[in-house]
Amino acid sequence: MDISKLATAIDLEADEDEIKKELKKVRKKLSKIQDTMYAHGKYAVLVCLQGMDTAGKDSLIREVFKNFNARGVVVHSFKVPTALELKHDFIWRHYIALPARGKFGVFNRTHYENVLVTRVRPTYVLGENLPTVNSVEDVNADFWDKRFEQINNFEKHIADNGTIIFKFFLNLSKEEQRNRLLRRLDKKSKNWKFSPGDLEERKLWNAYQECYEDALNRTSKAHAPWFNIPADDKPTARYIVAKIMYDTLKEYTDIKEPELDDSLKENIEMYKEQLKKE
């Protein structure tokens, strides 16, 4: 795919209030599916969110999963790797954060940072202290081919073992990012979100777009597809993400609440009487 041709905005032919109402309906349905999945205990769901700074990942998580039981969803926001994490392979910290069967796991930034940020800034790879990398010259085409292969193998492995994977690219235009950064500076309550580093990263916009395009093309698979989410309008992006998850999960007809054991069914009335007599 050519990332420059992917939409960053889409007209759903509905006003903002209508879109928010539709999101409310879909997230309620999603929460019911999650309740059933929790009892069923055979599938996990991994939601991967990637996008440029200000793409709306945090607010999307807040709005899409608002109706979920707290026990049913775990959010991980991956920052710069810690010293301990750098002692392991780059997927380790993501692997140990995977959701258990019956739960949703949300990765706010993901294992793809290792073929995005580190590819734009290859000196970061030196911090991993890999046996095969002694200088930036070793972070070459073969290195990235291997890293993409490792990511694809990781996702295939967890998909084969019961994890349903959603990968959402929140596709933000450069102009809308500029507007959102300005809003962070204009509103005192949002100033804390701004960092001068945001402007430095913005200078590398084209490099990031090239890396995103390569990552999307090389890792979108039937078991772990990428979805382009037009992100210039936040309510629209949230609704689209929720709708994709709901439409996909409702097709899993084998996800159902477990049948009660026959002996338990037979004694339900007796158990009720015992409780009433207390």
N, C-alpha and C positions, 0 to 999 in steps of 0.2 A: 504494500500500500504506500501511497504518497501522502505523507502526513500533512503537507501543505494543502492538500485537497480535502482533508477531513473537516467537517463542520465544527466550529466553536460556538455556534448559536443555531437554534432551531425554533421555529414557530409552531407551537402546539395548537394554535387557534383557540386559545383560552386565556382569560386574564389570570393574574397572579392568585387571586382568591380561589378561583376554580381549580387551579393546579394544586394549591395547598389542600383543598378538600379531597381531591383525588389521591394525593399522597397519604392523607390520613386514612382513607379507606384501604389502600394497598398495604400500609404498614400494619394495620390491624390484622389483615389476612396473613401477612408474613409472621406475625407473632403467634398466630394460632398454629401455623405450620411448625414453628420452632417448638411449641409446647408438645406437639405430637412427636417431633423428632427426638425430643428429650426422653420421652417415654419409650420410643422405639429403640433408640440407642445403637443404630447401625450406620448412620451417616454423620459426618461432620461437614460444616460449611466453612470454607476459607474465602474471605472477601479481601482482595488486594486493591488498594487505592494508590494510584500514582498520578502525579501531576506537578506542574511547576509551582513555585511558591505563590500563595494566595489563590490557588485553584478551588478552595472551598472544602477540603477534606474533613476538617474538624466539624464544621457545621453540618455537613452531609451525614456524618456518623451520628451526631446528636439528633437530627430530624428523622432519619430513616429508621433508627433502632429505638425510638422513643417508647414504643409500646412493648418492647421485649421485657420479659422477666429478667431481672439482673443476673440470675444464675445461668441464663441461656446465651449470653454473649460476652465475650472478653475482647477488649480493644488493646492493641499493642502499638505504641508510637515509637518507632525505631529512630534513635538519634545517632550521633557519632559513636562508633564502636568503643566499648570500654577496654581497659587493659586485659581483662579476663577474656572478653569476646575475641580480641585479636590473637589470643593464644590458641584459638580454634579456627576451623575452616569457616569461610564467609557465610555458609548456610546454617551453621550450628545454632546461632542465636534465634534464627527463625524456626528451625526445626523444633526446638524445645518450647516454643511459644504456640505451636499448632493446637487447634481446638480438639478437645476430646470428642468422641462420637456422641452425638446428641446436642452439640453446641455449635454456635457460630463464633468464629474468630475473625477479627478485623485487623488487618495490618495497615496502619496509617504510615505510608512509606513502607517499602518491602525489600525483599531480597534483590529487587531490580536496581536498587541504589548502587549495587556492586557492578552494574554494567552501564550506569548513567553517570553519577557523580565521579566515580573512580575512573571512568573512561574520559570524561572531560578533564579531570585532574589526575592523571596517571601516577603522579608522585605519591598519592594516597595509598596506592597498592604496596609501596615499599614498607609502610607501617604494618603490613600483614606478616612480614618476615618470612616469606615463602622460600622454600629451598631452591625453586627454579627461577626466582627473581632476585637478581643482584644489582640491577640498575633499571632505569626507566626504559632503556633499550629492550629489556626483556619483556616489557609489557607491550607486546606486538600483536599482530593479527592472529597468530596461533594461540596466544594467551586468551584473547577474547573468544575465539572459536571454542576453546576448551571450557571457558566459563559459561557460555551459552549452553553447551552440551550438558554441563553439570546442573544448570537450572532446569533444563527440560527433563533430565533424568529424575531430579528431585520432585518435580510436579507430577510426572507420570507415576512415580512410586506412591505418592500419597493418594493420588486419584484411584489407583488400583486397589488401595486399602481403605476406601470408603470416604474419602474427602471430596466434596463437590467444590470445585474451584471457580470463583468469579474474579476476573481481573478487569478493573475499570481504569481507563486512561481519561482523567479529567482534562479535557482539551481546552485550554484557555488561550485566548488571543493575547498578543503582546500589548495591544492597546488597553484591553480590560485589566491586565495585570498592572499596568501603569496607573489606571484609575483607582484600583484597590490599594496600591501602595500610597497614593496620595491621600486616600481616605484615612489610612492608618496615621498619617502625619497630621491631618486636619482635625481629627477627633482625639481629644486628650485621653479619653478612655481606651483608645486603641493604640496609643503611642508605644506601649510596652511591646507590641507585636513587631514593631519595626526594628530592623538592624541595618546598619550601613552595608553589611555583607549582602543584603538583598540587592543592592544596586550593583555590586560586583558580579553577582550571579546573573543579573539581568544582562550584563554586557556579553555574557556567554550564551545568550538565547539561541542563536543559530546552531551552535555546537550541541546544545542540549536537544534541540529538535532533531538533528541528524542522529543522535544516539537513541532517542525515543523511537524514531522511525525504524532503525535497525533492530531494536529490541522487540518491537511489536511484530515486525515481519518474521523474525527468527524464532519467536516463542509462542505464537498464537496457534494452539493445537486444539483438536476436537475435545480433548479432555480438560483443557485449560485455555479457553479462548479469551482474547482481548476484546473489550467493548469500548468503542470510542464514545465518550460522553461529552456532548457540547456543554462547556462549563461557564460560558459567559453570563448565563442567567442561573443563579443558584437554585431557586425553587424548581426550575425545569430539570436541572441535573439531578436533583434529589429524587424527583418523581421517576425519571427514566431508570435510574439505578434500582429503585425499589420494584418497579414494574418488571424489569428484566429478571430480577431474582425470583419474584413471585411466579411469573409465567414459566420459568424453568423448573422451579421446585414443585409446582402443582402437577407436573407431568410424572413425578416419581410416585406412581400409584402404589408402590410397595411400602411407602412410608405410612404407617398406621399404628395406632395404639395397640399394644400387645394384648392378646386375649388372656383373661384371668384363668388361673388354674381351676379345673373342674371342682376340686375339693373346696376351694375358696368360694366359688360361686354357690355351691350347695349350702355353705354355712353362713352366708351373708346375713340372713335373717337372724340367725342365732347370735352373731356378733353384735348386731344392732340391739337385740334385746339385752345383752349383757351390759352394753353402754347405757341403755335407758334405765336400768335398775341401779346404777351407781348412785 
